[in-house]
Amino acid sequence: MHIAYISMGAMGHVLAALPFCGELKKMGHRVSFFTAEFLREQVEAFGVDFYPVESPLNKGGKGDKNALENLLAELPMRFLNEGACGVKDIIKVLENDKPDLIVNDKMAVAGRLAASYLNVPIILFFTSFAANEVFNETLQWPEGIEETPARKEALKLAEDLQKQYGGKVLTPYEIFASYTDFNIVTVDKRFQPCAETFPDDKFFFAGPQIAQRAGEAEWEGPSNGKKTVYASLGTVFNNQPWFWPILFDAVKDLDINLICSIGSMLKPEDLGEIPANVSLHAFLPQLKVLQNIDGFVSHAGIGSIMEATWFGVPTLDIPQMGDQFDTAKKVAELGIGTGIFGRENITSEKLRAGILDILENPKYRENLAVIQKDMHDNMGPGNAAKAAVKWLEEHK
């Protein structure tokens, strides 16, 4: 069976999909993976066929400049423009090598356009929370946003793409809130908001997709015998220079190690005095780190929370936007970590108390152990791959 996987050109989205694609390959299926060129090494490490597509998201494409000024208004244009460029490369390949199935990253417009044009069945692959009429990002959009010039421009492009490739007009609602006949979600259903509204025959909650990543260095952590806390604000919106000095002040007198992943935009010299028990890195191999630490100060991105739960690490969550707040609330409800909500509430005193809480309160690790065992026994890329193939065989 030939399965095409189409992703937007974003590292987090691709990493979440590759274990699933690797399992399809192990099952004997041929997998063609379409994404941005800079992700070639990651894709080929899983033994699947890599095909590069043009990715304006990584080159400052149309709409990107204004996105910095009005992110919510500009996002639909960013995704539509990425899709409009990428679908041309995809169709060039797949017209002469038609797949049995397209599995499409939820946010990758190109996959939906290609599936319509080629008349191929499609499964949506959610690398974050599932969406439906009850729970989706559009419900939090401010009133009047659809009347902004950026949204009107996006709608015009969506209508042009529909005329060219068929299918639905990919309005902002269709991009962010729609689903298809079968959907795979890389989230444990316990964490899904409004979980009861997502029927099992349409949504397969596969849980975290954990597998070794290409090019990751080994990481063992400090050897001084002290407890170690890892801090990261993710790989996208991590340019937060105000946060780190507050965190450093919180831990400077604690008998622990703090390992920080600050991203590539910040420089250590711009963050004030660095305490002796703190080390700074642009990026770290997060899966390796999570296997060697005692607590995680996180931005509450669902991918990071799934990984932390898989490895049994309690989190202190500092959500910044959108569904990160939903994730942090679920962590607290499940008793596997705690959170600080709202920038105005982030003080060194509260951070210190939160860090000590996740390090010293045994209830977090007790609750994590139960969920972790269920994840390891019943979730992961193998089950996701089998679910996709089963659905296709039943719906041919």
N, C-alpha and C positions, 0 to 999 in steps of 0.2 A: 504494500500500500504506500502511496506517495502522499505525504502530508507537508504542506507549506506552513511555516510559522512566520508571521509578520509582526515586527515590533517597531515601535518608535525608537529613535536613536538616543536612548537614555540608558545609562549603565544599570540603574536599579531595576528598570523594567526587564532588561535582557537577563540579568543575573537571576531574577525570579523565575524566568521561563526555561532556562537552559537545563536544569535537572530533569524537568518534564520531557524536554526534547531528547535528552540523553537516554531516558528510559524507553521512549518510542524507538530509538535506534537499537537498543538492546533487544527489543521485542521483534526485531527484523524488519521494521518499516524504514523507508527512505524519507529523510527529513531535509527540506530545503528551508534555510533560515535567512530571512531578509531583514537587514538593519544597516546602520551606519558603518562605514569602513573602520573607524577607530575601535570597533568592538570585534573585529575579525578574530583576534587571538582567543578571546573568551569563548566565542562560538565554536571555533574549530577544535578547541580542547575537548569538546564533548562528542567529537566524531561526526558531527552533522555537516551538511554542505552549506557553505556560507556564500551569500550573494549580497554585494553592497548595493545600497540605494542612496540616492541623494537625500541629505538630511539637513534642511535649513535650520532646524532647532540648534544645530551645532555650528552654524555659519552666520548667524545673525540675519535670518531670512525675514521676509515681509511680516511686519507686525511686531518684531522683537524689540525694536527701540521703544515703542510706546508701551510695551508690556511692563517695562520698569516703572512707568508712571501710573498705569492703571491695569494691574495684572488681571483682575477678573474680567474686565471688558475686552482685553486683548487675547486671552487664552484661546478662545475658539478659532481665531484667525491663525494663531501659531500652529494648532493641530491640523487645521484644514490645509494650510500652506505646506506643511510637512507631507500630508497625504497626497496633495496634488502633484508634488514633485516625485515622491517615492513610487506612486502607482505606475508611472511610465516604465521605470526600471523593472518592476515586478511583472507587468504584463508582457514585456519583451521576453522574459524567461518562461513564464508559465503558459503563454499561448501555445508554445511548441512542446510543452511538457506539463500537461494539465494535471493538477493534483486531484486526489480523491476527496481531500478535505483541506480547508484553510482554517488554521487556528490563529486567531487575531488578538493581539494585545488590545484591551478595551479602548485605549486611547489612540490606537493607530488607525487613522482614517483610511490609509492606503489599503489595508486589508479588506475593509468593507467595500471599497470601490472595486477592488480586484475580484472579490467573490461575486459581486453583482454582474460585472462585465463578463466574467468567465462562466457564470451560472454554476458555481461550486458551493457545496454546503459549507457553512461557517460555524465555528464555535468561538465564543468570546472568552478571553482569558483575563481575569481580573487580578492584577498584581496588588490591589488594595481591596477595600471593601466592595462588596457587590452593591448594585444599584437597582432600584425599582421605583414604582410610583409612590411608595411610602417613605423610602429613604434614598436620597441622592443629593448631590452637591447643589443642584439648581434651587432647592428649597431654601437655601441660605443666601441666595443672591439678593442684592439690594433692589428695591423697587425702582423701575425705570431704566435698568441697565441695558435692556434690549433696544432702547432708543438711542444709545450712544453711537457715534459714527463708526466705532470699531466693530460693534455688533452688526450694524447694518451692512458694513463691508463684508463681514464674515458670511452673512446670509446670502449675499449676492454670489460669493464664491461657491457656497454650498449648492445653490441652484444651478450654477454653471457646471459643476461636477456631476450633478444628477443627470443633466441632459447628456453629458458625454459618456458616463459609465453606467447609468441606470440605478436601480435601487431607490432608497429613500433619500429625501433631501436631508443632509446631515446638519440640521439646525443645532445650535448649542445644546438644546435639550436632548437631541438624539445622541450627540457625542458623549455627554456626561451622565445621562439618566437611563438610556435604553439598555435592553438586553435582547438576547436571541433565544432560539428554541432550547439550546443547551449552553450552559456557562460554567466554566471552571474558575474557582475562587481560591487564591493562595492564602487563605485565612482560616483559622480554626473557627467554626461557627459560633463557639462560645463568645467570641469577640465581635461578632457582626451585630451592629445596631439593628433593631427591629427584625431579629433573626427569624421569628415565627412567620414573617410575611414572604419568606423565600422558599418556595416548595422544592423538595428534594428531587423531583423529576426534571426540574429546570436548572437547578443550581447545585453543583457538586463542590462542597467545601473541602478542598484537598489539604488544607493546612500548609505550613511552611515548606518551601522547596529547598532543602539543604543538601549541598554537594560541594566538594572541593573546587576551588576556582583557579583559573589559569593565572600563573605568574605571581601567586601570593607567596610572600616570604614567610618563613617560620617565625613564630613569636612565642616566647616562653614567659615573659614578664619578669619583674624584679625578683631577686633571689634572697631578699633580706628577711623573709619570713613574716612580713607585715601584710595585713589585708590590702587588697588592691581594688581601686575603683576606676572604672573607665568612663570617660565623658565624651560625648559626640552630639553635635546638632545636625547630623545627616550630611548628605553629599550635595544638596541643592541650595537651600536657603540657610547656609551656615556662616554667612558673613555677619556675625553678631559680636562686634568688638566690646560692647558694653557688658556682655554676660561674663566673660572669662575672669576679669579682675574680681568680680563679686564671688565667683566660685573659688578663686585662689585664696581670697580672704577667709572663706568658710573652712578651708582645710589646712591652712598653714600651721595650726597648732594641733592638728590631729595626728595620731601615730599610725598613719596609713600612707600608701602610695596612691597618687592620682595620675592616671595616664590619659592625656587629652589628644583627641583628633580635631584640629581646629580648621581644617580645610586649606586650600591653596591661596586664598585671597588675603588671609591674615598673616602678619609677621609677628614672631614672638616679641620683638623689640617694641611693638606697638601696644602691648598688653600689660605694661607696667612691670612691677617686680614679680618675679617668678619664685615661689617658695621652694625650698630645697627638696621637698617631698613631691614635687610636681614635675612631670616631663611632658614636652609638647612635640607633636608630630603633625605633619600636613594630613596624612591619611594612615590608617593602620589596617591590617587584614582582620576585619571585624570577626569573622567566624573563628579565627585562631585566638583572638583576644578573648572572646566570650567563653572559651574553654579554660581560661586561666585567670579569671577574676572573681571577685566576691560581690560586686555591685556595679550598676550601670546607671549613670546620669544621662538620660536620653531625651530627644526631642519628641518622643512618642510617635514616630513614624511607624506604621503598622508592620513594615518589613523588619525593622529593628526589634520591635516588640515580639514578633513571631520568632525571630532568631534567639532573642534572650530567653524566651519561654522554652524553646527547644533545648537550650543548654542549661536551664534551671537557674537563671540569674535574675534576682529581684531588681526592679528598676525604680529610680526616682525620676519621674517624668516632668518635663518642662515643655508642654505643647505650645506651639507658636501660631498655628493656623489650621483652619478647616477641620478635617477628620482626625487630626492629631488630638484634639480635645475629646472626641468620641473615644479614641483609643485609650487615652489616659484615664478616662472615667471607667472604662471596662477593666483596666488593670486594677484600679482601686476596688471595684465591685467584686472582682474575683479574688482579692486578697493576695496578689502576687507582687505588689509594689504600691507606691504612693506617688502623689503629684503635687505640684505647685502651679496654680492656675492664674494667669494674668501677669504681665511683666511688672506691674506695680507691686506685686507680692513677692517678687524674687529678691530676697535679701540674703546676706551672708549667714545671718542667724537661722533663717528657715532652710537654707541649703544645708547648713551643718547638721541641723536636727533631722532633715530628711535622709542624709547620708548615713548618719548613725542609726537611724531607724531601719534602713534596708540591710545594714550590716549586722545588726544585733537582734532584730526581732525574728524569732524562729518561725513564726506563722507563715511568713512569705515563702520560705523554702519548703515548708510542709505542704502548702497549697500548690506550689510549683511542681513538686514531685508527682502529685496526682495527675495534673494536666500533662506534664512532660511524658509520663508513661503512656498515656492515651495517645499522644501525638506519635510517639515512636512506634507504638503497636499498630495504629490504624490510619496514619496519615502519611503524606509525602509524595514524591514524584512518581513512584511506582503505581500507586492507586490512581493518581491523576491520569497517567497515560492509559491505563486499562479502562478508565471511565470514558475517555475520549473515543477509543477504538470501539468499545461496546456500543456507545451511542450511534456511531456512524454505521456499524453493522446492522443495527436495529432500524435505522432510518434511511437506508439506501433506497 
